[in-house]
Amino acid sequence: MNLYPLALRLEGRRVLVVGGGAVATRRMPALLAAGARVEVVSPVLTPALRAHVDAGRLTWREGRFEPSDLDGAWLVQVAVDDPEAAALVSAAAQERRVFCVRADDRDAATAWTPAVTRQGQITVAVTDGGDRRNAMALRDLIAAALENNELLSHRTEQGQVFLVGSGPGDPELITVKGRRLLNRAEVVVADRLVPGMLLDELRPDVELVDAAKIPYGPSAAQEEINRILVERAQAGKFVVRLKGGDPFVFGRGGEEALACAKAGVPVTVVPGVTSSVAAPALAGIPVTHRGVAHEFTVVSGHVPPDSDQSLVDWAALARLRGTLVIMMGLKNLPRIAERLLAEGRAADTPAAVVQEGSTTSQRFLRSTLGEVAGATAAAGLRPPAVVVIGEVVPVLG
């Protein structure tokens, strides 16, 4: 069979999906991403599809398919496992000359959904004579080649900056988008806490700027980082600013985004997995848990509680019943614990410290608020570390 490939422009056009089960759920994201005006006809819906309905992303007619449901449709996706019901939709679509995709019987369909991979504005669709596994295998090979920049030129007419969060330390915890952008980067400006394996995988021709080695004080170093980002982007480079955790969680990513915007440089933020949640989780501590904690608060502890520069309301934190997560607070942990105790937090409140969460150097200490500072010093724990205070600490053991 010779197929005639097409790319459909479905923006604002009506697409009918018959069926509200697992197959329809899988088909829905691509249809919505294409801007289709989707209507589902089915007696029932999966929770995921119902969430789309509640959010106004699609409409639902509760009931069984009727031929009139196809009126005005450009495409119909049949996602039911009843051959007779599917055949009824096919017949109505044939009569109205509407292309019909059938999940139950590809030979009875007038259109097939290919195996697809997308990289930015590039979409590659692969079809096969009948063995979808072959199409998916080839799709995966093409996707890998695109991610490795073997088939795409990464050069752009205008330079741009991407603020990418690399996650808590494990190189596998960077997002898929973040890794793809690293593969395309011409310049990478990296923080000290960035996983080294990510940098080891960069192409030899990539300019790597180690932000930790900029020989100035903290404020001047940040200005220099901003200057490098803007300068390289204005020279037409594809720049990735690689930051530990999430760029906007105590990462000064906001300052860098403002500097780029002020200079007219396009900047895109790619969120990362923040260690404020990941490190406790990897140590078996859920920051929230039903019946235990309905809130969690993340604060920076790099400034002592009694400092005029502190913006943290420690008295308010001591009154909270939820989980308190302290970042960059190991040095000031004795004074932080003392302040929370003085403000009324109970000394026997469970506490824990997670050092270098998600890495091979991860260490974990469980204690109480009254003793955690001394226990941390005795154990020799060192930064970077996350401190967790609250009743969630012993939940999982």
N, C-alpha and C positions, 0 to 999 in steps of 0.2 A: 504494500500500500504506500503510495506517495502522498505525503501530507504537504499542505500549503501553509507554512508558518505565518502567523500574524501576531502583532502586539496590540492588544485591545486598549483603547482609551475609554475608560468607563466613568470618568469624572462626571458626576451629576446624572448618569444614566441608570435606569432602573434595572436591577438584577434580582431575579427570583431564586430563592433557595428553598427547595422542598425537603423538609426534614429538619428536626431540631436536636439531633443526637451528636455523637462524637465526630462523625465525618463533617457535618456542617460546622461544628466548632473549629475544626482544623482549617476548613476552607475560608472561614470568615475574616481572619486578619488581613490576608492578601487583598480580598475584595474591598474591605474598608480602607486599606492603605491606598488603593487605586482611586478612592473617592467615589466608588459606586453608591448609588442609592438602593440599599439592600432591603428587601422584604422577605421574611421567613414565613412559610406556611407549614404549620405542624401542630398537632394536638398538644404537645409538650415541648419544653426547652430544657437544655442543660443549664446549670447555674451560670456558666460562663456566657452563654448566649443571652440569658435573662439579664445579666449585668449590662450587656451591650444595649438591650432594649431600654432598661432603666436609665441609662446614660444618654439615650436619644440618638445612638449611633446607627440603629436600624429599627425597622418596624416589624411587628409580628401579628399575623392573623391566626388566631387560635382555631384550629380545625384541620380538616383534610383537604387535599388539593382539589381544586375545581378548574376546568379549562379556562375560565374567565380570569383566573389569577395571572395568566400569561399576557393579558392585554397590556400593551405598552412596554413589555420587557425586551431588553436587548440580548439577554443571556439568561439561561436557567441552569442551575446546578441541582441535580437530583441526588440527594444524600439520604436515601432510604434503602432498607434491605429487603423490601417487599417487591419481588419482580413484577407482579401485576400492577401495583401502584406506580412503579417506575415506568412501565410500559405505557400507562395512561398519560403520564407527563410527556414522554417521548412523542406519542401520537399527537397530542395537542400542540407541542412545539413544532413538529413537522408541518402541521396544517398552517401554522402562523409564520413559518420560516424563521423561527428563533433557534439559534444554536443551543444544543442541549448536551451538557456534560453529565455522564452517569457514573456514579461511584460503584454501582453493582455490576455493570456490564459495559465495558469499554467498546465492545464490538457493536453494541446497539446505540452508542452515542454518536453525535455529529460533531463533537469537539472533545479534545482531551486536555487535561491539565498537565503540563510538563513538570519535570523536576527543575526547580528554579534556584539560582543563587544570585544574590545582589551585592554589589560593592559600589557604594555611592550611587552615581547615576547610571551605572552599568548593570543591566539585567541579562543574565544568560539562562535560556530555557532549553532543556534537553528532553527529547522524546525518543521512544524506542518502539520497536515493532510489536511489543507485547510484554516484554519482561521489564517491569518498572525498576527492578533492582539494578539492571545495567544502566538505565538512565540516571539513577541516583548515584551510582558509583562514579560515572563520568562527571556528573554535576559536582561531586565532592572533589574530584581531581582538579577541575577548573577553579573551584572556589579556593583550593589550596594555592594554586598558581597565582590567582589574583591577589591573595593575601600576602604572598611572598614577592609581589611586585614583578612577577616574571612576564606578565602579559600587558600590564598597564604602565604607562608613563606617569610618574608622580608629579611632573613639573606642572606648574600653574602659571598663568600670566601674572597674577597678583599674589604676592606673598600673604601668608596667613599664619595665625598662631592658634594652637590647640592646647588648652590647659587640661592635662590628662591626669587623673588620679590613678596611681599604680596599685592601690590596695594596701593591706596591712603589712606585707612583707613576703608572702609566698608569691613567686612570680606567676603562678597559675591563677591567682585571684584578681589579676587585672581584667577589665572587661574585654569582650571580644572587639568592640570598637576601638578601645585604647590600644590593643595589640596591633590591630590593622593600621592605625595611624602611625604607630612606631615603625612599622614596615615601610611606610611611605615617606618617613621623615628625611629631610636633608640636614636639619640641625636639631639636636636634642639638648635641652638645658635641664639637667637632672639634679634633684635634691640628694642629700646624704642618705635618707631613709628609703630611697628607691631600691627595689630588689636588683642585686648585681647581675643576676642571670639575664634580666631584660636588656641590660646594656651590653652584655656579652654577645647577644644575638643581633645587634645592630650591624648593618652593612659597613664594610671597611671605609667607604667614602663619606660616611655620615660625620659631620662635625659634632663632637661631644663636648659640651661645656659643663664642667663640674661646679655647680653653684656653691658647694661647700668649700671650695678652694679660692673663692674670690677674696683677695687680701684686703678687706676693709672691715669696719665695724658693721653691726647688723643693719642699721639704717642705710648706710652707704652701700652695703652689699646689695640690698634690695633695689636701690636705685640703679646699680650697675646691671642687675638681672633685667630690670625693666628696659634699660637702654639696649641690652643685647637682643632681647625679644623684638623690640621695635626695629632696630637697625637691620637685623637679619631678614625680617619680614618685608621691610621696605626695599630690600635688595632682591625681592622676588622669591625668597626661600620658603619652603614648607617647614614650619617650626613647631616642634612639640616641646612644651614645657611639662616635664614629667615630675610629678609631685607624689610624695608618700600619702597613703590614705586617700582622702577626698580633697580636691583643690580648695574647697570653700569651708573646710572644717579645720580651723586653726592653721591654715596653710598659706595665708596671705595671697591666696588666689584672686581675691577681690581687688587688691591693689594692682596686681599685674593686669587684670582685665581692664581696669580703669585706665592704666597707662597706655595699653594698646588702643582702646577706644579713643582716647584723647589724641593719639597720633594718627587716627584714621585707619588703623590696622584691623582687619577682620579677626575676631577672636571667638572661638567656640569652646565651651566648657564640656568636658567629658567626665561625669561623676565617677568616683572610685569607691570601693568598699572601705569604710572608715573603721579604724581599729577601735574606736570607742564602742562599737557594737561587736565587731568581729573577734577581737581579742578575748573578751569575756565569753563569747559563744564557744570559741575553740577550747576554752578551759572548762566548759560545761556549765556556764552561768548565763541563763537567759535574762536579759535586762528587764523584760516584763514577763509576768506569769499570772495566769488567771487565779484570782483569789489571794495573790501575794503582792503584786505591784502593778498598778495601772498607769504608771508614768515612769519616765527616766529622764534625768537631766544631765547634760554633758557640760562640764566647765573646764576652763584652763587653770592649772595650778602653778603656772610658771612665775606668777607674782604672789608673794606672801600675803596672807589674809589681812595683816596689819599695815600693809603698804598703802600709801596714798594713791598709788597707781592702780590698785585693784578695782575692777569694775564688778566684782562678784558680790552678791548679797548673801553672805555666809549665814546670817541669822535666818533668812528665809529658807535657805537650803536645809538648815538644821530642823526646821519645822515640817519639812516634807516627809510623807510616808513612803514615797517611791524610792527608786534606785538612783544613786548618785554616782556618776562616772567622772573621774578626774583624769584629765590628760596633762602630760608634762608636769606632774606634781610630785615626783619622787623626792626631789631635793627639799621641797617645802612640806613634805608629808607630816613631820612632827608638829609644825605650827598649824597645818590644816586640821589635823585630828584634834589638836588642843582647842582650836576655835569652835569646831563643831560640838565638842563636848561642853564647852563653856556656854554655847547657845542652846543646849538642852538635848542634843542627840544622845541616846543612851550608850554607855560604854560597851555594853554587850552586843551592840548592833553588829551583825556579821560583816566582815570586810575581806577583801582579797586583792592581791596584786598579780598582774600578768605581765611578765617581761617578754618582749620581742615575740608577741603573739603571732602564730602562723608560720614561724620560722623553725629551723632545726635547733635554734638556741632558746626556744620558748621555755620559760620557767614559771611556776605557779606557786603562790603562797596563800593559804587561807588563815584568817585570824579574826580579830574583833576590832572595832574602832578604837577601843582603849589601848590595844596592844600592837596594832598593825605597824606603827612607825618603828618601834623597837624590833619587832620580828623581821621587818624588811631589812633593816640595817644589819641584824645578826646573820641573816641569810645571804647577805652580799648582793642583793638584787640591784640592778643598775638600769638606767634609762636605755632605750625607750621602754616605758612601762605604763600600764593602765591600772588605775586603782578603782575598785568597785566597792561601794558601801550600800548595804541594804539587805532585806530579808530574802532576796533572790539568790544570794551567794550559796546557801546550802541546799537549794531546791533539788538539784540533780545529784546530790551526794556530797 
